[in-house]
Amino acid sequence: MCRITGSEWTTGNGLSTLPNGGVFIPAMLKAIRSAKKTITWENFVCVDSQPVADFSQAIIERAKSGVKVHVLLDAYGRNTYGNQHLQAMREAGVEVHLYSCW
């Protein structure tokens, strides 16, 4: 990735490949809940469900604790995210941005 993006690898970062929701959802929630400075979370399609509520709540908790949080969602895929989650994140100070691939 460093070669492709032209960015240097910085200390304190890591990369893990996680095969499915039963593995990656708990790992992502753990990472969000342990963030100390910033979170940048991007997702394409999210259906309003318990995992979406869990992600939203974890993101809100971190934002309220002073962590700078950026959420980037596909404008089409987020149609099923749940506006109540987006509104609560924005009210907590999360920078929510939508993009379109069309």
C-alpha positions as CSV (number, residue, x, y, z in Angstrom):
1,M,0.0,0.0,0.0
2,C,2.9,2.4,0.7
3,R,4.1,2.0,-2.8
4,I,0.6,2.5,-4.3
5,T,-0.4,5.5,-2.2
6,G,3.0,7.1,-1.9
7,S,2.5,7.3,1.9
8,E,4.9,6.0,4.4
9,W,4.0,3.4,6.9
10,T,3.9,4.9,10.4
11,T,4.5,3.1,13.7
12,G,1.5,2.0,15.8
13,N,-0.6,0.9,12.8
14,G,-1.4,-2.7,11.8
15,L,-3.3,-4.7,9.2
16,S,-5.3,-7.8,9.7
17,T,-7.3,-9.8,7.2
18,L,-10.6,-10.9,8.8
19,P,-12.6,-13.5,6.9
20,N,-16.3,-13.0,7.8
21,G,-18.8,-11.1,10.0
22,G,-18.5,-13.4,12.9
23,V,-14.8,-12.5,13.1
24,F,-14.6,-9.0,11.7
25,I,-17.5,-7.3,13.5
26,P,-16.2,-8.0,17.0
27,A,-12.7,-7.1,15.9
28,M,-13.8,-3.8,14.4
29,L,-15.9,-2.9,17.5
30,K,-12.9,-3.6,19.7
31,A,-10.8,-1.4,17.6
32,I,-13.3,1.4,17.6
33,R,-13.8,1.2,21.4
34,S,-10.1,1.3,22.0
35,A,-9.4,4.3,19.7
36,K,-7.7,7.2,21.5
37,K,-7.1,9.9,18.9
38,T,-9.0,9.3,15.6
39,I,-11.3,7.0,13.8
40,T,-12.0,6.9,10.1
41,W,-14.7,4.4,9.3
42,E,-15.8,3.7,5.7
43,N,-18.6,1.4,4.7
44,F,-20.5,0.7,1.6
45,V,-23.8,-1.0,2.4
46,C,-25.3,-1.2,6.0
47,V,-28.7,-2.4,6.8
48,D,-30.3,-1.1,10.0
49,S,-29.6,-4.0,12.4
50,Q,-28.0,-4.8,15.7
51,P,-24.4,-4.6,14.2
52,V,-25.2,-1.1,12.8
53,A,-26.6,0.0,16.1
54,D,-23.5,-1.4,17.9
55,F,-21.1,0.4,15.5
56,S,-23.1,3.6,15.8
57,Q,-23.1,3.5,19.6
58,A,-19.4,2.7,19.8
59,I,-18.6,5.5,17.4
60,I,-20.8,7.9,19.4
61,E,-19.1,6.9,22.6
62,R,-15.7,7.6,21.2
63,A,-16.7,10.9,19.8
64,K,-18.2,12.0,23.1
65,S,-14.9,11.0,24.8
66,G,-13.0,13.4,22.6
67,V,-11.8,11.1,19.8
68,K,-12.0,12.8,16.3
69,V,-14.4,10.6,14.3
70,H,-15.0,10.6,10.5
71,V,-17.6,8.3,9.0
72,L,-17.7,7.9,5.2
73,L,-20.7,6.1,3.7
74,D,-21.8,5.3,0.2
75,A,-24.9,7.5,-0.4
76,Y,-26.8,4.7,-2.1
77,G,-25.7,2.0,0.3
78,R,-26.5,4.0,3.4
79,N,-30.2,4.2,2.4
80,T,-30.8,1.3,4.7
81,Y,-28.4,2.5,7.5
82,G,-31.1,4.1,9.6
83,N,-31.3,7.9,9.8
84,Q,-31.6,7.8,13.6
85,H,-28.1,6.4,13.7
86,L,-26.7,9.1,11.4
87,Q,-28.4,11.9,13.3
88,A,-27.2,10.6,16.7
89,M,-23.6,10.4,15.3
90,R,-23.8,14.0,13.9
91,E,-25.2,15.2,17.3
92,A,-22.2,13.6,19.0
93,G,-19.8,15.5,16.8
94,V,-19.0,12.8,14.3
95,E,-18.2,14.1,10.8
96,V,-20.5,12.0,8.6
97,H,-19.8,12.3,4.8
98,L,-21.7,10.6,2.0
99,Y,-20.3,9.8,-1.4
100,S,-21.7,8.5,-4.6
101,C,-20.1,6.1,-7.0
102,W,-22.7,6.8,-9.7
